């Protein structure tokens, strides 16, 4: 910083404050291109984009990794902390209609993926385990007919205590599931009740973890949360240590954020500064406790820790490390066709009384936007220049000379012949500096889009602190 004149430093601070302003408007996520700029796109356009990506994969001009994501929106109840598109199931007929709609969507791509194989399949939600045996058999059967999978494909399935038992776990294993994510969140019954998880208690949670191993599932991941409303540090540590004692292959600690999408926020409950400090303390303690227990920080996962190799969600790793393509089915699900299209099924209705067709929306996408997306996703990782050039055909320094030069000027990046390493330590810094690599038209379009106006004298860093204060 000594090499820079005060005027340069002040200019850079104003720029960072503008980035914080944009980050505060767009929210905690680091999605690029922001979905707020998406426009309707036809099924034909989506199919053609995938044909182009598949052709590129066959010619070794796009990452060979391919994933399928299935989104199931239904839940037993809506938990207070959940920010995702999900809602309580009202009747079995909704599962029938959902399955019919899902399979109809997959058939749009019947002949698109011939000659390539998928290495990951991931069922998320919502609560995928709410699907009954007949629905699971239909969906897995249809996917096997329409798509080819590698012999060692990772098949991940998210489960809840509300809809999972040993019999269902055995069925999932027989269908090829080799990685289970169990949404436990806490083993404190009082905390579970306070967050509207009335279907769960400590005993059923522990039994579910044991049953998953007993059913033959190769990799068991347990999701816990830090900073939950009504929890405290001692209770959090107790839950974590009791889960560790069961030796799951992986454990995630997901921080609670009272975003506008949560029922916590909608009920006008207060998340105090003391709650934020406790959340950060629990994240730090959780990292320390897991490290002492032999768990290592995992690639591709925020506060994810594994005790064996290959326990992490491979689809998440492929997305970040390789900018790989993945096709998603189901409402609100996002898809990525390399250098062709990022799109979302923008069906957000909670009514399922008749078959639903997808409503695709997308932003214009090309190889340059693909590069931006890759850098944004890897701001806390090392980017190897050789790999970057293999993926995109250009060197990262040559592609973004101005952006990287500015970061280098303020000692925010380290560069050598082999790699680029961004000196970003916290999630806050990542959220703000991601905007440094945004296409200017999206960066400057935020205030126009949302009707706000950037005020240079206002401290927008404080807004980000409210949004996220986890230091790890």
N, C-alpha and C positions, 0 to 999 in steps of 0.2 A: 504494500500500500504506500510505502514511502516514495516510490517512483512516480506516483500520480499527484498532480496538482490538486489543491482543494476544490477547484471548480469541477475537475473531472470526477472527484469523489462525490461531490454533491449531486452532480448530474446522474451518476450511477445510483445513488440512493433514491433519487426521484423516480428513476426507472424501476427500481425494485419495488418501490411503493405502488407504482402503477401495476406491476405484476401481481402484487398482493391484492390490489383492488379487483383485478380480474379473477384471481383465485377465490376471493371471498364471494363473488357473484356466482361462479360456476360450481362451487361446493368442494367437498373433500376429495372427490374422485379425481383421477388423472387421465380421464378418457380423452383421447384425441382421435378424430376431430370431435369437438363437443357436439353432443346429440341435439342441442338447441338449434343448430344450424341445418339440421336434416330436412330433406324434402321427400315427398312420395316418389317411390320408384316401382316399376312394374315387375311382375314375376319374370317376364321374358328378359328384362335387363339383368336381373339377379342370376338367372340361369346362364346367360351369355357370359357374365363376369366369371362364373365358376368354370365354364368351359375354357376360357382363356387362362385361368389360373392352373387348371389341370394340365393344359397343354404346356405351360411353362414348367410345371413340376416334371413332366415327362422329358423335357429338354434340359433338365438340370438348371433352369433359370429362375426357380423359385424353391423355397425350402421344401424338403421332401416330407416333413412331418405334417400330418393331417389329423384333425380332431373333430369329433361330433359332440355337441352339447345339447342335452334335452332339459328344458325348463318345465317344471311342474308347479303351478301357482298355488295349489291348495294346501291348507294347513288345518290342524285340529282347532287351534285358536290363533289369534293374532297376538304375538308377544309384544310387550310394551317397547322393547328395544329394537325391534326389527324394522330396518329401513327399506326392505325390498318389496317389490310388487308381489303380494300374496294376500290370501283372504281365506276365511273358514269355509270348509266344504259343507254344502247344505244337503246334498243327497248323492247316492251312488250313481244316479243317472248323469250327474255332471262328469264323473270319471269316464263313463261310457262315451259321452259326447266329446270330451277332451281327447280321448284315445283315438276316436274316429277322425277328429280334426288334425291331430298330430300326424297320423299315418297318411292322411290325404296330402299334407304339406310335404312329407318326405317323398311322395311319388312325383312331385314336380321335378325331382332331380334323379329320376329313375336311371337314365343312361349317361349322366354327366360324369360319373366317377369311375367309369370302366378303365381298367389298366393301372389304377393306383390303389393303395391300401391305407387305411386309417390306423394310426398307432395308439389313439386314445378315444375313449367314450366316457362321458361324464354326465351323470344325472344330478341336477341341482334344483334348488327351489327357494322359497316354498318348502314342501316336504314330499320328495319323491316316494318315500316309503308309504305314503297314504294310498298309493295305487295298490289294488288288490291283485291276487295271483293271476286272474284271467287277463287283466290289463298288462301286467308285466310280460306274460307269455306272448301276447299279441305284439307288443312293442319290440321286444327282443327278436322275435321271429321275423318281423318285417325288416328290421335293421340288418339282420343276417342275410336276407334275400336281396336287399337293395345295395348293400355296401360290403366291401371286403376289408378284413382286418388283419393286421400282422399277427403272427403266431404269439408274440409276447405283448400284445396290446394291453395297456392298462385300462381297466374298466372300473370307474369310481362311481359309487352310489351313496347319496346322502340319506341318513336315517334319523328318525326321531323316536323317543320312547313312546310317543302317542300312538304309533302305528307299526311298531316293529317287535317281533318276537322271534324265538329260535326257529320256528317253522319257516317264517318268511326269510330269515337269514340263510337257511339251508337252500331255499328256492333260489335266492339271489346267487348263491355260490354255484348252484347247478346251471344257472344261466350265463355263467362266466365272470361274475363280479369278483374281482381280486383285491379291491381296495374299498373300504367302507369309511365314511365320515359320520361320526356320531355326534349330533348336536346336544351336548350335555349342558354346557354353559356354567352350571354351578351344582355342587352337591349339598347346598344349604337349602333345606325345605322352605324356610321362611322367605329367603331371597327368591326362590322359584315361584312361590305364590304371589309375591309382590310384583313380579314381572309377568303375571298371567299365564304361567306354565303350570296350570292346575292338574294337568295330566301326568306330571312327573314328580318323583321323589328320589331320595338318595338310593334307596334299595333297588328300585327298578333301573336306575342309571347304572349302578355297579353290575347288576345282572346282565344288562344289555352289552356292556363291554366284554364280560366273560363269555356270553353266548356267541358274540361275533367271532372270537377265537375258536370256540368249540365247534362252530359251524364250518370252520376251515378257511375263513377269509384270511388271505395272506397278509394284508396290511390293514391295520386298524388305526384310524386317526380320530382323536377326540378333540372337539372344539370346546374351549372354555372362554369365559369373558372376564375382562378386568374393568373396574369402574362401574359395575352394575348398580342401579338404584337399589338402596337398601342393604347393600353388602358392606363389608369392612375388610381391612387388611388381613386380620387374623383368619376370618372366614375364607377369604380368597386363598390364602396360603394353605389352609387345611384341605380345601377342595383339590387344589393342585397336587399336593403331596399324596392324597388318597388316590388320585388318578394315576400318578407316577408309579405307585405301588402295584398297579394292575398291569404295568409294562406294555402299554400300547406302543406301536411302532412310531407314532407321531402325535404331537400335541400342538394345537394352536391356541394362542391367547389373543382373542379379538377384542380390541378396546371398544367400549360403548361410547357412541357419539349421539347426543340428543338432536339429531337432524330433523328437519321439518317433516320428513316422511314417517317418523316414528309416532306411535300412539302416545309415548311419553311426552313428546312435544305437543301433540294435539290436545292432550289433557291439561295443558298449561302448568305442568309440574316444573319445579325449579331444579336445575342442575347447577349447584353452587361452585364457587371457586375452590372450596374445600373438597368437593367431589372430584373436580378436575385434578387437583393435587394428589388425591388418593388414587385416581386412575393411573397417573404417571408413576406413582410409587409402586403400585401393584405390577405394572408392566416391567419396571426395573427388577423388582423382587422375583417375578416369574422367570425372567431371563436368567437371573443368578441361580435360582433353585433348579431350573432345568439343566443348566450347564453343569452344576455340581452332581446331578443325577446321571450324567453321561449323554444328555441330549445336545445335539449340535444345531446351530441356526441353519435353516434350510433355504436353499435357493428358490426363488419364485413365490415366496410366501411371506407376508408381513407378520412377524412374530410367530413363525412356524418353526418347530424344533423336532428333529428326528433322531432316533437312536440307532437306526440302520440305514444303509444306502438304499436309494430308490424308493423311499417311503413317501416322498412328496408327490403332489399332484403334477404329473408329467405334462398335462395339457397347459397348466399355468406356466411351467418352466419353458415349454416350447414357444408359447406366445411371447414371453419376455426375451428369452435368449436368442431365438431364431426368427422372430416375427412370423411364425408359422400360421398357416390358414386353419380355420375351424368353421364349420357350418353348424348353426344352431336351429333347433326346432322348438316351438312353443311361444306363448305370449311374452313380450318384453325382452326376448332373447336377442343378443347381439352376435353378429357373424363377421368374419374377416376373410376376404378372398385376396390373397397377396397382390399388392400393387394394382388392384382392380376396384375393390369395393369394400367399404365398411358399412354395414347396414343393420337395422334393428327391426324386429317384428313389433310394430307400435300398436299392438292390440292390448289395451289396458282396461278393458271392461271386466266386470266381476260377475257377469251374467252368462251362464253356459247352458241355455235351454235349447240350443240348436247348433249344428256344426258351424265352425268358425273358419274363415279363410284368413290367412296372414295379411297384415297391412304393413308392407315394407317401406321404410324410410331410409334415406342415405345422404351422405355428403359426397361431393366430388372427390375422387381419390386417384392418386397416381404414385409413381415411384418416389417422387420428392416428399410427398406427404407420408409415404411409408417410412422413409428415412427419419423424418421428424418424430413420428410415432415411436420408432425404435429407440431413438435417443431419449425421449421423454420417459419411456418405460425402464430405461437402464441408467438413470441419473445416479443411482446409488450402487451401481455395479461397474466393473471394468468393461470397457468396450475394446475388444481387440481389433486393430485396424485391418488385419488380414481377413478376419471373419466379416467385418463390415463391407469390405470391398467385394468379397465373394457373394454376399447377399444382394448388394445393390449396384455393383459394378463401378463404384467410385470410392475414393478415400474419404473418410469422414472430415478431415481437415480441409480438403479441397471442396467438399460439398457445402460446408458451413464455415468459411474462413472468418467472416465478420463476427458471428456469434461466439465462436471458440476463442478468437483473438481477444474479445472483450472480457471473457471469463479468465483468460490467462493473465490479462493485465491486472486483474484484482486477485490473483492467486487462488482462483476457484477451480482450476483444472490443472492436471499434471499430464504432460504429453511426452512420449518418447517414440522411438521407431516402431514399437510393437503395439502400444496401447494408449488409450485415453482414459484417464481416471478423474471423475468429477469429485471435488472435495466437498461433498454434501453430507452432512452428519445427521440431520434430523428430517423427519417427515415434513415439517414446516418448510424447511429450506427446499426440499424436493418439490413441494406443491407450488412454491413461488417461482423457482428457477425453471420449472418446466415451461412456464410462459415465455421464457427467453427463446425457445425453439418453436413457438407457435408461428404459423403463417400469419403475417401482419393483418391480413384481411379478417381473420377470426379474432385476433387480439384486439384490433380497433373496433370490430363490429359488436363487441360485447355491450358497450354502453348504449349503442344505438338499438341493439336488440332488446335490452331490458329497460330502456328509458332512463337510465341513471346517468350521472355525470361525475367524472373523476375530479376530485378536489385535492389538488397538490398539497395543501396544508393539513389534510386529515391523515392520521396515522392508521393506515389499513393493515399494518402488521398486527395491531391489536385485534382486528377482526379475525385474522387467521389464528391467533392464539385462542380465541373463543372456539373456533372450529376444530382445532386439533392442537393438543399440547403434549402429546407423547414425545419424549426426547429420544427414543430409540429407533 
